[in-house]
Amino acid sequence: MKAQRVKRFSVVIACIFFCSLGLNILFAIGYYEQSRVVAVADGDSLDLQDGRRVRLLGLDAPEKDRCMYAEAKARLTGQVMGRHVRLKDVVKDDYGRILANVILDAPFDQWMGYLSSRFILRTPYYPTAYVNALMVQDGLAKYTGSQKGVYGTWLKRVSDEAKAKKLGIYSPRCVQTIPTNADCPIKGNVRSGEKTYHVPGCDNYGQTIVDLSFGDQWFCTQEEAENAGFRMASGCHPH
């Protein structure tokens, strides 16, 4: 009788163990699936399966209708759509948006490289896994300088390389000093939320940059610039 009770007790314990293990596996799978990317809003924002929208920390990509917007969105989509990601250094901005360093979980065919990078070479992550850096290194997003530590160093390095190579938002397509249309030579600048315009003959007109990726634009007349909310730059005295 005692042996039978011990046997029954062992069966019950085994059932509880395997049921608990099964539930934990199901929970882990469910949690893992919540981190799958299901949509990309633009060049620096993505949506996860659980409904969270995540903005890439430490960078800024062009908004809709600005230079390199379509390329940035397409690049981010190609990198993350349908993939599982992990979020590092998660914070919220003043608008309640989630900001994070986004790390791609390595697909099966990259696991050996990932493990080598992580545990042998001692780099933070497999180089093709850090999404924030992938966007900055192609010149499809601007590093804001807000990160510290290893991620900040990484972003600063790839940002400097993109600038030196004049990639993406740093290319002549997006950063201009000479008007592409001689009939529209007025330079509209947006700096720290202030909108000003410079007409030919203004001091430093030749050095003034028009950054088409981040709100600057060309105007044909002063009236057009003022109707768009720009005012003549202080110290600007056209001849």
C-alpha positions in Angstrom: 0.0 0.0 0.0 2.8 2.4 1.0 4.6 1.7 -2.3 1.3 2.4 -4.3 0.8 5.7 -2.4 4.4 6.7 -3.2 3.9 5.8 -6.8 0.6 7.8 -7.1 2.3 10.8 -5.4 5.2 10.6 -7.8 2.7 10.5 -10.8 0.9 13.6 -9.4 4.2 15.5 -8.9 5.3 14.5 -12.4 2.0 15.7 -13.9 2.3 19.0 -12.0 5.8 19.5 -13.2 5.1 18.8 -16.8 1.9 20.9 -16.7 3.9 23.8 -15.2 6.6 23.4 -17.7 4.1 23.4 -20.6 2.4 26.5 -19.3 5.8 28.3 -18.9 6.7 27.3 -22.4 3.4 28.6 -23.7 3.8 31.8 -21.7 7.4 32.3 -23.1 6.2 31.7 -26.7 3.3 34.2 -26.2 5.7 36.8 -24.7 8.2 36.2 -27.5 5.4 36.7 -30.1 4.5 40.0 -28.5 7.9 41.4 -29.6 7.3 40.7 -33.3 7.3 43.8 -35.5 4.0 44.1 -37.4 4.2 47.6 -38.9 6.6 50.4 -39.6 5.3 53.9 -39.3 8.3 55.8 -40.8 12.0 55.8 -40.7 12.4 55.7 -36.9 9.2 54.2 -35.6 7.8 50.6 -35.5 4.8 48.8 -34.1 5.0 45.6 -32.1 2.5 42.7 -31.9 1.3 43.8 -28.4 0.3 47.3 -29.7 3.4 49.2 -28.6 4.8 51.8 -30.9 8.6 52.2 -30.4 10.7 55.1 -31.6 14.4 54.4 -32.2 16.3 56.1 -29.4 18.9 58.7 -30.2 18.1 59.5 -33.8 15.7 61.3 -36.0 14.6 60.3 -39.5 13.0 62.5 -42.1 9.2 63.0 -41.8 6.8 62.4 -44.6 7.3 64.4 -47.9 10.9 65.3 -46.9 14.1 64.3 -48.5 14.9 60.6 -47.9 11.7 59.8 -46.1 10.6 57.0 -48.4 14.1 55.5 -48.5 14.4 55.6 -44.7 11.0 53.9 -44.2 11.8 51.3 -46.8 15.1 50.5 -45.2 13.6 50.1 -41.7 10.8 48.0 -43.1 13.2 45.7 -44.8 15.3 45.3 -41.6 12.6 44.7 -39.0 9.2 43.7 -40.6 8.1 40.3 -39.1 11.2 40.0 -37.0 11.4 39.7 -33.2 13.2 42.5 -31.4 14.5 43.2 -27.9 14.3 46.7 -26.4 17.2 48.2 -24.4 17.5 51.4 -22.4 13.7 52.0 -22.7 12.5 55.5 -21.8 9.5 57.7 -22.5 9.7 61.2 -23.9 7.5 64.2 -22.9 4.7 62.9 -25.1 4.7 59.4 -23.5 6.2 57.7 -26.5 8.5 54.7 -26.0 12.1 55.2 -27.0 14.6 52.4 -27.1 17.6 50.8 -28.6 16.2 48.1 -30.8 18.0 44.8 -31.2 17.0 42.2 -33.7 16.9 38.6 -32.5 19.3 36.7 -34.7 17.7 34.4 -37.3 18.9 30.8 -37.2 21.5 31.2 -39.9 23.2 34.0 -38.0 23.3 32.5 -34.5 27.0 31.4 -34.7 28.1 34.8 -35.8 25.9 36.3 -33.1 27.3 34.1 -30.3 30.9 34.7 -31.5 30.3 38.5 -31.5 28.7 38.5 -28.1 30.9 36.1 -26.1 34.2 35.8 -28.0 34.8 39.2 -29.6 32.9 40.8 -26.6 31.1 43.4 -28.7 27.7 44.5 -27.4 25.7 42.8 -30.2 26.1 41.3 -33.6 26.8 44.2 -35.9 23.7 43.7 -38.1 21.4 43.4 -35.1 21.5 47.0 -33.8 18.7 48.7 -35.7 19.4 52.2 -34.6 23.0 52.1 -36.0 21.8 50.5 -39.2 19.7 53.5 -40.0 22.4 56.1 -39.1 25.2 54.3 -40.9 23.3 54.5 -44.2 22.6 58.2 -43.8 18.9 57.6 -43.4 18.6 59.0 -39.9 20.4 61.7 -38.0 22.1 60.9 -34.7 20.9 63.4 -32.1 23.8 63.0 -29.7 21.6 62.1 -26.8 23.0 58.7 -26.0 26.0 57.8 -23.8 28.1 54.7 -23.3 28.7 52.0 -25.9 25.6 52.8 -27.9 26.4 56.5 -28.1 29.9 55.8 -29.2 28.6 53.4 -31.8 26.1 55.9 -33.2 28.6 58.7 -33.2 31.1 56.7 -35.2 28.7 55.5 -37.9 27.2 59.0 -38.0 30.6 60.6 -38.7 31.2 58.0 -41.4 27.9 58.7 -43.1 28.6 62.4 -43.1 32.1 61.9 -44.5 30.7 59.8 -47.3 27.8 62.2 -47.9 25.2 59.4 -47.7 21.5 59.8 -47.7 20.4 62.9 -45.7 24.0 64.2 -46.0 24.0 63.9 -49.8 23.7 67.0 -52.2 20.2 65.8 -52.9 19.2 66.7 -49.4 21.8 69.3 -48.2 22.1 72.2 -50.6 23.7 75.7 -50.6 23.0 76.5 -54.3 19.4 76.6 -55.6 18.4 73.9 -58.1 15.9 76.4 -59.6 17.3 79.8 -60.3 13.8 81.3 -60.0 13.5 80.1 -56.4 16.7 81.2 -54.6 15.3 82.1 -51.1 16.6 79.8 -48.4 14.1 78.9 -45.6 15.8 77.5 -42.4 14.2 75.8 -39.4 16.5 75.9 -36.4 15.4 75.1 -32.8 11.8 75.6 -34.0 12.5 79.1 -35.4 11.7 79.7 -39.1 13.8 82.2 -40.9 14.6 82.9 -44.6 17.6 84.4 -46.4 17.5 86.1 -49.7 20.4 86.6 -52.1 22.6 89.5 -50.9 22.0 88.7 -47.2 25.1 88.2 -45.0 26.4 84.6 -45.1 23.8 83.7 -47.8 26.3 81.6 -49.6 27.2 79.5 -46.5 23.6 79.1 -45.4 22.5 75.4 -45.8 19.1 74.2 -46.9 18.5 70.8 -45.2 15.6 69.3 -47.1 15.4 66.3 -44.8 14.5 68.3 -41.7 12.2 71.2 -42.6 14.3 73.6 -44.6 13.0 74.6 -48.1 13.5 76.8 -51.1 11.1 79.7 -51.8 10.6 81.7 -55.0 9.4 84.9 -53.3 9.5 86.5 -49.9 5.7 86.5 -49.8 5.7 82.7 -50.3 8.2 82.3 -47.4 6.2 84.6 -45.1 3.0 82.8 -46.0 4.7 79.5 -44.9 5.4 81.0 -41.5 9.0 82.1 -42.1 10.4 85.6 -41.3 13.5 87.3 -42.6 16.6 86.4 -40.6 17.9 89.1 -38.2 20.9 90.9 -39.5 19.9 90.2 -43.1 20.2 93.3 -45.2 19.9 92.4 -48.8 21.5 94.9 -51.2 
